[in-house]
Amino acid sequence: MRARWVLPVIAAGTLIVAVPSGAHGATVAPITCGATITVDARLGSDLRNCPGIGIVIGADDVRLNLNGHVVDGDGIGDFEGIQVQGHRGVTIENGSVRDFVEGVAVLNARQTSVRRLSLFAHRHAGVFVSDSEDIAVEETKSIEIEFPGVFITRSHNVSVGRNVVSASGSGIGVRMSDHVHVTGNTLTRNTCEGISVADDATDNVIEGNTVSANGCDGITFTNGSDRNLVRGNTVIRNIAGVGIVTSNDNVVADNSLRDNAFVGAYVFGGDRNRISGNITTGNGDGSEGGIHVLPDDAGNAPTSNTISNNVVTANTGDGILVDAGSINTLIRGNVAARNTDDGIDIDSPGATVTGNDADRNGDLGIEAVIGVVDGGANAASRNANPLQCVNVSCR
């Protein structure tokens, strides 16, 4: 059984020293702004207008329970609400942190949990994790954060689960990190991305999140973010659904991509990515549509990408569009129906189209340029253009 402690009254910035309590527990003495916690502690009252760091964790294996109280900054200076630096085995839980640069900063830490916190009005991030390993950020709620609600950088094996971020600069950011699991979060009404994975962030999993009504793409991978998995997410009413930009070997599978303004999913200059098994419906403004593969702004060709087994319906524009300059794209086993333009439009010779079904689209079922490889078993019917398919054979 864990020992109980009474915390003595301290002045700001002094070290908390453990004092054993009586057998039947004890009241909790006040903790002031700037205190350094070296033992398990439970906050007894709100901390208001802290002029610097709110609370510092100063030892391993410390549990800080905010006990429903608020740690509040004065809105001035570059200070964290709660700081963990260079320690392991720390837990921070059960309260609110507001009006600092970062609500909670986990720096060069190990085996640390941040959970059940409300984070409000921070000038950088709600929870900031840097150069750390085996970290969990769970069941937090971030509102009106200037940049991401949760931001992970240069870290390994981080779990980000069941958090809510809304009305902030962005939802969750992952940079230069690997084996980050972003699962079961709700990211809504943020100014830019719901989930952003960038700058050589590799081998991460984005699964089971709800990403809606954000002012940029719902989920993006950029700048060499390779071998990531996006699975089972609901991505609706964002600017775009899922975007892969100059990144390779990512898998976007079994997601619901609905009612995004420009496109459900796109690959912009990346190689060997796979977009498979998604429900992609109601996306587009006429220029793109359901799924789009295209070279990046520097003209780098997307190479050997696969679009397979998706249901691509009722998009404004083409259901699936492969731009000229793409290399060796495989379009296989998709259902493209009731899109306002072509069901599948392939403008790149060398692409292979096989086993797709394109019905009731606003123009052709499948429109392919000369040089597209007809893999057979394509079907088209009841499309507005009586040719049904061009440069491939359709049943």
C-alpha positions as CSV (number, residue, x, y, z in Angstrom):
1,M,0.0,0.0,0.0
2,R,1.4,3.4,-1.0
3,A,2.3,5.6,2.1
4,R,0.3,8.8,2.6
5,W,1.9,12.1,3.1
6,V,1.1,15.6,4.4
7,L,2.7,18.4,2.4
8,P,4.0,21.3,4.4
9,V,3.1,24.9,3.5
10,I,5.9,26.2,1.3
11,A,7.0,29.4,-0.3
12,A,7.1,29.7,-4.1
13,G,10.0,28.0,-5.7
14,T,11.0,25.9,-2.7
15,L,11.2,22.1,-2.6
16,I,8.4,20.0,-1.2
17,V,9.7,17.6,1.4
18,A,7.6,14.5,2.4
19,V,6.3,14.3,5.9
20,P,4.5,11.1,6.9
21,S,0.8,11.5,7.9
22,G,-1.2,9.8,10.6
23,A,-2.8,6.4,10.2
24,H,-6.2,7.9,9.1
25,G,-5.0,10.2,6.4
26,A,-4.5,14.0,6.5
27,T,-5.5,17.3,5.0
28,V,-3.5,18.6,2.1
29,A,-1.4,21.8,2.8
30,P,-1.3,24.5,0.1
31,I,1.1,24.2,-2.8
32,T,2.1,27.6,-4.2
33,C,3.1,28.7,-7.7
34,G,6.6,27.6,-8.7
35,A,6.7,24.6,-6.3
36,T,8.9,21.7,-7.1
37,I,7.2,18.4,-6.3
38,T,9.4,15.4,-5.2
39,V,6.7,13.2,-3.7
40,D,3.1,12.2,-4.5
41,A,1.0,15.3,-4.1
42,R,-2.6,16.4,-4.2
43,L,-3.5,20.0,-4.9
44,G,-5.7,21.5,-2.2
45,S,-6.7,24.7,-3.9
46,D,-6.5,26.6,-7.2
47,L,-3.2,28.3,-8.2
48,R,-4.0,31.6,-9.8
49,N,-1.9,34.0,-11.9
50,C,1.3,32.1,-11.5
51,P,4.1,34.5,-12.7
52,G,6.4,31.7,-13.9
53,I,6.2,27.9,-14.2
54,G,3.2,26.7,-12.3
55,I,4.5,23.4,-10.8
56,V,7.8,21.5,-11.5
57,I,8.1,17.8,-11.1
58,G,11.5,17.3,-9.5
59,A,11.8,13.5,-9.0
60,D,11.0,10.1,-10.5
61,D,7.9,8.1,-9.6
62,V,5.8,11.1,-8.6
63,R,2.0,11.4,-8.9
64,L,0.5,14.9,-9.0
65,N,-3.2,14.9,-8.6
66,L,-4.7,18.3,-9.3
67,N,-7.8,17.1,-7.4
68,G,-10.2,19.1,-9.7
69,H,-8.3,22.4,-9.2
70,V,-6.9,24.9,-11.7
71,V,-3.2,25.8,-12.3
72,D,-3.5,29.3,-13.9
73,G,-0.8,31.4,-15.5
74,D,-0.6,35.2,-15.7
75,G,-0.5,35.1,-19.5
76,I,3.0,36.6,-19.7
77,G,6.3,35.0,-20.5
78,D,7.5,31.7,-21.8
79,F,6.5,29.4,-19.0
80,E,4.8,26.0,-18.7
81,G,1.9,25.2,-16.4
82,I,3.4,21.8,-15.3
83,Q,6.9,20.7,-16.3
84,V,8.4,17.2,-16.2
85,Q,12.1,17.2,-17.3
86,G,14.5,14.3,-17.2
87,H,12.3,12.1,-14.9
88,R,10.5,8.8,-15.3
89,G,7.4,7.2,-13.8
90,V,5.5,10.5,-13.4
91,T,1.7,10.8,-13.5
92,I,-0.2,14.2,-13.8
93,E,-4.0,14.0,-13.6
94,N,-7.4,15.3,-12.7
95,G,-7.6,19.1,-13.1
96,S,-7.2,22.1,-15.3
97,V,-4.2,24.1,-16.6
98,R,-4.7,27.4,-18.4
99,D,-3.0,30.5,-19.8
100,F,0.6,29.4,-20.1
101,V,2.8,28.8,-23.1
102,E,2.3,25.0,-22.7
103,G,-0.2,23.5,-20.3
104,V,2.0,20.4,-19.6
105,A,5.6,20.0,-20.9
106,V,7.1,16.5,-20.9
107,L,10.8,16.9,-21.7
108,N,13.4,14.2,-21.9
109,A,11.1,12.0,-19.8
110,R,10.3,8.3,-19.7
111,Q,7.2,6.3,-18.7
112,T,5.1,9.3,-17.9
113,S,1.3,9.7,-18.1
114,V,-0.7,12.9,-18.6
115,R,-4.4,12.2,-18.2
116,R,-7.9,13.7,-17.5
117,L,-6.8,17.3,-17.8
118,S,-8.6,20.3,-19.2
119,L,-6.2,22.6,-21.1
120,F,-7.3,26.1,-22.1
121,A,-5.9,29.2,-23.7
122,H,-2.2,28.2,-24.0
123,R,0.0,30.1,-26.4
124,H,1.8,27.1,-27.9
125,A,0.5,23.6,-27.1
126,G,-1.9,22.0,-24.5
127,V,0.4,19.0,-24.0
128,F,4.0,19.2,-25.4
129,V,6.1,16.1,-25.5
130,S,9.7,16.4,-26.6
131,D,12.7,13.9,-26.7
132,S,10.8,11.4,-24.6
133,E,9.9,7.8,-24.6
134,D,7.0,5.6,-23.4
135,I,4.6,8.5,-22.8
136,A,0.8,8.4,-22.6
137,V,-1.5,11.4,-23.1
138,E,-5.0,10.3,-22.5
139,E,-8.5,11.8,-21.9
140,T,-7.4,15.4,-22.0
141,K,-9.5,18.2,-23.5
142,S,-7.8,21.2,-25.2
143,I,-9.7,24.3,-26.1
144,E,-8.5,27.6,-27.6
145,I,-4.8,26.5,-27.9
146,E,-2.9,28.7,-30.3
147,F,-1.1,25.8,-32.0
148,P,-1.7,22.0,-31.5
149,G,-3.7,20.7,-28.6
150,V,-1.2,17.8,-28.3
151,F,2.3,18.1,-29.9
152,I,4.8,15.3,-30.1
153,T,8.4,15.9,-31.3
154,R,11.6,13.8,-31.4
155,S,9.9,11.1,-29.3
156,H,9.3,7.3,-29.4
157,N,6.5,5.1,-28.4
158,V,3.9,7.7,-27.4
159,S,0.2,6.9,-26.9
160,V,-2.3,9.7,-27.6
161,G,-5.7,8.3,-26.8
162,R,-9.3,9.6,-26.2
163,N,-8.4,13.3,-26.2
164,V,-10.5,16.1,-27.5
165,V,-9.1,19.2,-29.2
166,S,-11.4,21.9,-30.6
167,A,-11.3,25.6,-31.4
168,S,-7.5,25.5,-31.5
169,G,-4.8,26.1,-34.1
170,S,-4.7,22.4,-34.9
171,G,-5.5,19.2,-33.3
172,I,-2.6,16.8,-32.8
173,G,0.9,17.3,-34.3
174,V,3.6,14.6,-34.7
175,R,7.0,15.6,-35.8
176,M,10.3,13.6,-36.1
177,S,8.8,10.8,-34.0
178,D,8.1,7.1,-34.4
179,H,5.7,4.6,-33.0
180,V,3.2,7.2,-31.9
181,H,-0.3,5.7,-31.6
182,V,-3.0,8.3,-32.1
183,T,-6.3,6.5,-31.3
184,G,-9.8,7.3,-30.4
185,N,-9.4,11.1,-30.4
186,T,-11.9,13.8,-31.4
187,L,-10.5,16.7,-33.4
188,T,-13.0,19.3,-34.4
189,R,-13.4,22.9,-35.5
190,N,-9.6,23.7,-35.4
191,T,-8.2,26.4,-37.6
192,C,-5.9,24.0,-39.6
193,E,-5.2,20.3,-39.6
194,G,-7.0,17.8,-37.4
195,I,-3.9,15.5,-37.3
196,S,-0.6,16.5,-38.8
197,V,2.3,14.0,-39.2
198,A,5.4,15.6,-40.6
199,D,9.2,15.9,-40.9
200,D,10.4,12.3,-41.0
201,A,7.8,11.0,-38.6
202,T,7.7,7.3,-39.4
203,D,5.9,4.0,-38.3
204,N,3.0,5.7,-36.6
205,V,-0.6,4.6,-36.3
206,I,-3.6,6.9,-36.7
207,E,-6.6,4.8,-35.9
208,G,-10.3,5.2,-34.9
209,N,-10.3,9.0,-34.6
210,T,-13.1,11.4,-35.5
211,V,-11.7,14.4,-37.4
212,S,-14.3,16.9,-38.5
213,A,-14.9,20.5,-39.6
214,N,-11.2,21.6,-39.5
215,G,-10.0,24.5,-41.6
216,C,-7.2,22.5,-43.4
217,D,-6.9,18.8,-44.2
218,G,-8.3,16.3,-41.7
219,I,-5.2,14.1,-41.6
220,T,-1.9,14.8,-43.4
221,F,1.5,13.2,-43.9
222,T,4.3,15.5,-45.2
223,N,8.0,15.8,-45.7
224,G,9.2,12.3,-45.6
225,S,6.7,10.8,-43.2
226,D,6.9,7.2,-44.3
227,R,5.4,3.8,-43.3
228,N,2.5,5.2,-41.4
229,L,-1.0,3.6,-41.0
230,V,-4.3,5.5,-41.2
231,R,-7.1,3.1,-40.4
232,G,-10.7,3.2,-39.3
233,N,-11.0,7.0,-38.9
234,T,-14.1,9.1,-39.6
235,V,-12.9,12.2,-41.5
236,I,-15.7,14.6,-42.4
237,R,-16.3,18.2,-43.5
238,N,-12.6,19.2,-43.6
239,I,-10.9,21.0,-46.5
240,A,-9.6,17.6,-47.6
241,G,-9.9,14.2,-45.9
242,V,-6.5,12.5,-45.9
243,G,-3.4,13.9,-47.7
244,I,0.0,12.3,-48.4
245,V,2.6,14.9,-49.5
246,T,6.1,13.8,-50.5
247,S,5.9,10.8,-48.2
248,N,6.2,7.1,-49.0
249,D,4.9,3.6,-48.1
250,N,1.9,4.8,-46.1
251,V,-1.4,2.9,-45.9
252,V,-4.8,4.7,-45.8
253,A,-7.3,1.9,-45.2
254,D,-10.9,1.4,-44.1
255,N,-11.7,5.0,-43.3
256,S,-14.9,7.0,-43.8
257,L,-14.0,10.1,-45.9
258,R,-17.2,12.2,-46.3
259,D,-18.2,15.7,-47.3
260,N,-14.7,17.2,-47.4
261,A,-14.5,20.4,-49.4
262,F,-12.0,19.5,-52.1
263,V,-11.1,15.8,-52.1
264,G,-11.5,12.7,-49.9
265,A,-7.9,11.5,-50.2
266,Y,-4.9,12.6,-52.2
267,V,-1.3,11.6,-52.9
268,F,0.9,14.6,-53.9
269,G,4.3,13.4,-55.1
270,G,4.7,10.3,-52.8
271,D,5.6,6.7,-53.7
272,R,4.2,3.3,-53.0
273,N,1.4,4.5,-50.9
274,R,-1.8,2.4,-50.7
275,I,-5.3,3.9,-50.5
276,S,-7.6,0.9,-49.9
277,G,-11.0,-0.1,-48.6
278,N,-12.2,3.5,-47.8
279,I,-15.8,4.8,-48.1
280,T,-15.3,8.1,-50.0
281,T,-18.5,10.0,-50.6
282,G,-19.8,13.5,-51.0
283,N,-16.3,15.1,-51.4
284,G,-15.1,17.7,-53.9
285,D,-15.9,21.0,-55.5
286,G,-15.7,19.8,-59.1
287,S,-11.9,20.2,-59.6
288,E,-10.9,17.0,-57.7
289,G,-13.5,14.7,-56.1
290,G,-13.0,11.4,-54.4
291,I,-9.4,10.3,-54.7
292,H,-6.6,12.1,-56.5
293,V,-3.0,11.2,-57.4
294,L,-0.8,14.0,-58.8
295,P,2.8,15.3,-59.0
296,D,3.9,17.8,-56.4
297,D,4.6,21.4,-57.1
298,A,8.2,20.6,-58.0
299,G,7.1,18.1,-60.5
300,N,8.1,15.0,-58.6
301,A,6.1,12.1,-59.9
302,P,4.1,10.0,-57.6
303,T,5.3,6.4,-58.3
304,S,3.8,3.0,-57.8
305,N,0.8,4.1,-55.7
306,T,-2.2,1.7,-55.4
307,I,-5.9,2.7,-55.2
308,S,-7.8,-0.5,-54.4
309,N,-11.2,-1.7,-53.2
310,N,-12.6,1.7,-52.3
311,V,-16.2,2.7,-52.6
312,V,-16.2,6.2,-54.2
313,T,-19.6,7.6,-54.6
314,A,-21.5,10.9,-55.1
315,N,-18.4,13.1,-55.2
316,T,-18.5,16.4,-57.0
317,G,-15.9,15.8,-59.8
318,D,-14.2,12.6,-60.7
319,G,-14.5,9.6,-58.4
320,I,-10.8,8.7,-58.9
321,L,-8.4,11.0,-60.8
322,V,-4.8,10.1,-61.7
323,D,-3.0,13.1,-63.2
324,A,-0.5,13.1,-66.0
325,G,3.0,12.7,-64.7
326,S,2.0,9.9,-62.3
327,I,4.0,6.7,-62.8
328,N,2.8,3.1,-62.5
329,T,-0.4,3.7,-60.6
330,L,-2.6,0.7,-60.0
331,I,-6.4,1.2,-59.8
332,R,-8.0,-2.1,-58.8
333,G,-11.3,-3.3,-57.5
334,N,-13.0,0.0,-56.8
335,V,-16.6,0.9,-57.1
336,A,-17.1,4.4,-58.5
337,A,-20.7,5.5,-58.8
338,R,-22.9,8.6,-59.0
339,N,-19.9,11.0,-59.2
340,T,-20.7,14.2,-61.1
341,D,-17.9,13.7,-63.7
342,D,-16.1,10.5,-64.6
343,G,-16.2,7.5,-62.3
344,I,-12.5,6.9,-62.9
345,D,-10.3,9.4,-64.9
346,I,-6.7,8.2,-65.7
347,D,-4.6,10.8,-67.5
348,S,-1.3,9.0,-67.1
349,P,0.0,6.3,-69.5
350,G,1.4,3.3,-67.8
351,A,-1.3,3.2,-65.1
352,T,-3.1,-0.2,-64.8
353,V,-6.9,-0.3,-64.3
354,T,-8.4,-3.7,-63.5
355,G,-11.6,-5.1,-61.9
356,N,-13.3,-1.8,-61.3
357,D,-17.1,-1.1,-61.5
358,A,-18.2,2.4,-62.6
359,D,-21.9,3.1,-62.7
360,R,-24.3,6.1,-63.1
361,N,-21.6,8.7,-63.2
362,G,-22.1,12.1,-64.8
363,D,-19.9,11.5,-67.8
364,L,-17.9,8.3,-68.5
365,G,-17.5,5.3,-66.3
366,I,-13.8,5.0,-67.0
367,E,-11.9,7.6,-69.1
368,A,-8.3,6.6,-69.8
369,V,-5.7,8.1,-72.1
370,I,-3.9,5.9,-74.7
371,G,-1.2,3.9,-73.0
372,V,-3.2,3.0,-69.9
373,V,-2.9,-0.7,-69.3
374,D,-6.2,-2.5,-69.4
375,G,-6.0,-5.2,-66.8
376,G,-9.5,-6.5,-67.6
377,A,-12.6,-7.2,-65.7
378,N,-13.8,-3.6,-65.6
379,A,-17.5,-2.9,-65.8
380,A,-19.5,0.2,-66.5
381,S,-23.2,0.9,-67.0
382,R,-25.8,3.7,-66.9
383,N,-23.2,6.4,-67.1
384,A,-24.3,9.7,-68.8
385,N,-21.8,9.3,-71.7
386,P,-23.1,6.4,-73.9
387,L,-19.5,5.3,-74.6
388,Q,-19.3,4.2,-71.0
389,C,-15.5,3.7,-71.2
390,V,-12.7,5.1,-73.3
391,N,-9.4,3.2,-74.1
392,V,-10.3,0.3,-71.8
393,S,-12.8,-2.4,-72.3
394,C,-15.8,-2.5,-69.9
395,R,-18.5,-5.1,-69.6
